[in-house]
Amino acid sequence: MSINLLIVVILLGGFFFGKLFHRLGLPTVLGMTLWGVALGFFSKSQIPPLIWELAPFLKSAALITILLRAGLGIQKQTLRKVGKSALFMSFIPCIIEGTALLFLSRFLFSFSWLEAGMLGFMLSAVSPAVVVPSMLSLKEKGYGKKNEIPTLVLAGASLDDVFAITLFTLFLDLGKGVNPDYLRSLFSIP
């Protein structure tokens, strides 16, 4: 299968499965995800090697696009209004979830501290592919306008991802034996 045909199959299949799941009253992202899983499972040998080389770039581009949509859905005045709450909402749940998962995986599965830390903070990140579209939809419909709840969740979810990815990377660097520069890591957060 050529790369052009594969891209068309991925996009059209994801679009139609998303529409189908939407008509069934299910989240569109679930349909798109199941299409991707089925396509990968049934046509793995048909996928050109170039796609596997491009996969990390495509994943990063997708995350950047979703976070960019979240950022564009926030107004400056509204962010000032909910800024402190959004900041707390970003790192407090992440730390609590990541730490709880760290201890659970350490004592339940006998992972090393580094593996448990990586697992904890990898799982504690929210899914922007689910949160961002649903919050933008609520915002368009006017829900939570009084207290700016969708804006609070959008800002908090975006920062939560950055925070979780940073902590995951720190545990990963420690696991590799690399001595991470913590200050540089903190200042390199976008």
N, C-alpha and C positions, 0 to 999 in steps of 0.2 A: 504494500500500500504506500502510495507517495505521501510525502509530508503535507502537501496541500489538501489532498483528499482527507487525510486523517484530521486535520484542523477543522475542515468543514463538517465531518462526521461528529467530532467532539462538540462543536458549537451548536449544530442543529439538533443533535440528540439531547444535549443538555437543555436547550430551549424548549423542545417539545415535552421532555419528561418533566421539566419544571411547570409547564402549563397544565399537563395532565394531573400532577399532584396538587396544583392549585385548585383545579376543578373538583378534585376529590376532598378538598378542605384540609389538605396537608401542606406543610411548608414547602415552597418551591425549591429551597436549597436541598431538601431531602431527595427530591426527584433528581436534581442535578448530580448529587453525590452518588446516588444509586446507579445512575447512568455511567458515571466515571468508573465506579467499581466494576460494573458489568463489562464495560468496554475493555478495561485493563485485564480482567480475568479471562475473557473469551478471545481477545485478539492480541495477547501479549507478544506472540511470535510475529505478528504482522506489523508491529510498531517499529518504525525506523530507529536506528541507534541514535540519530541526531536528537530525537525527542528526549531520550534519557539524559543526554548531555545538557539540553536546555531546561530540564525540569527544575533545577534549583533557581535559575533565573526567573522562570515563569511563576514559581511559588512566591518568590520575593515580590515580583511585579504585582501579583494578585493581592498580596497583603498590603502593599503600598497603595494600590488603587482603593481598596476598602477603607483603609485609614484616612486616605485623602477625602473620600466621600464623607466620612465622619467629620473631619475637620472643616469641610466646606458647609456642613449642615449646622455649624455652630456660629452664632453671631458674637462679636466682641463684647457688647454690653451684657449679653446673657451670660457669657463665660465669666465676666467679672462678678456677676451676681451669684453664680454657683461655684466659683473657682475653688474656694476652700473645701467645700463639701466634695467636689469632684476629685480633688487631690487626696482627701482622706478615703474616698471610695475607691481610689485606684490602688493604693498600696496596703491599706489595712486588711481588706479581704484576701489579697494576694499573699501577704505574709502569713495570715492565719491558715489559709488553705494549704499553702506550700509547706509550712511547718508541720501541720497535722499529717499531711501525706508523707512527709519526710519520716516522721516517727512511725507511722503505720507501716510503711514499706520497709523500714529498718527492722522493726520487731516482728512484723507479720510474715514478711518474705525473706528475712535475713539478708537484705541488701547491704552493701557497704554504705557508710555515711555519704560518700560522694555519689554513688548510684541513687541512693534514696533522695538526696537533694536534687539531683537532675530530674528524677521522676516527679517529685513533689512540685517543683516549679514549672515543669513542662505541662503538667495536668492542671495547674492552678490558673493558667492563662485563659481568659475568656475567648470565645470564638467570635471574632469580629464579623465573620461572614454571616452569622446569625443575628448578632446584636445590632449591628449598624443598619441593615435594611429595615428591620422591624421598628427600631427607634425613629428612623426617618419617616416611616409610614405613619407612626403614631403622631409625629410632629406635624405632618401634612394634614392629618385628620383633626388636629387641634386638641388632642388629649394631653393632659398634664401641662397645659399652657400656664396656669396660674403659678405653679411652683417650679416650672421649667424642668420637669422630671426627665423628658427625653434628652434634653441637652446635658443634664447632669450625668445620665447613663452613658451618652456618647463620649463625653470627655473622660469620664472615669474608666470606661472600657478601653479606650485608646491608650491611656497612661498605664493601665493595668497590664496590657500586653507588653509594652516597652519594659516595664519593671520586671515582669516574669521572665522575659527573654534575657534581660541583663543578668538576673540571678541564676538562671539556667546556664548561661555562658560562663559565669564565674565558677560554678561547680564543674562544668565541662573542662575548663582550663586547669582547674586543680586536679581533676581526674587524669588529664593528659600529662601531668607533671610540669606543666607550664606554670611559672610563678606569675599570676596575674597582677597587673598594676591596678589596684582598686580605684584609686583616684582617677586615673585615665579612663577606666571603664565607666565610672560615674559621669565624667565630663563628656564622654562620647555619646551619651544618651541623646537622641535627637530631640 
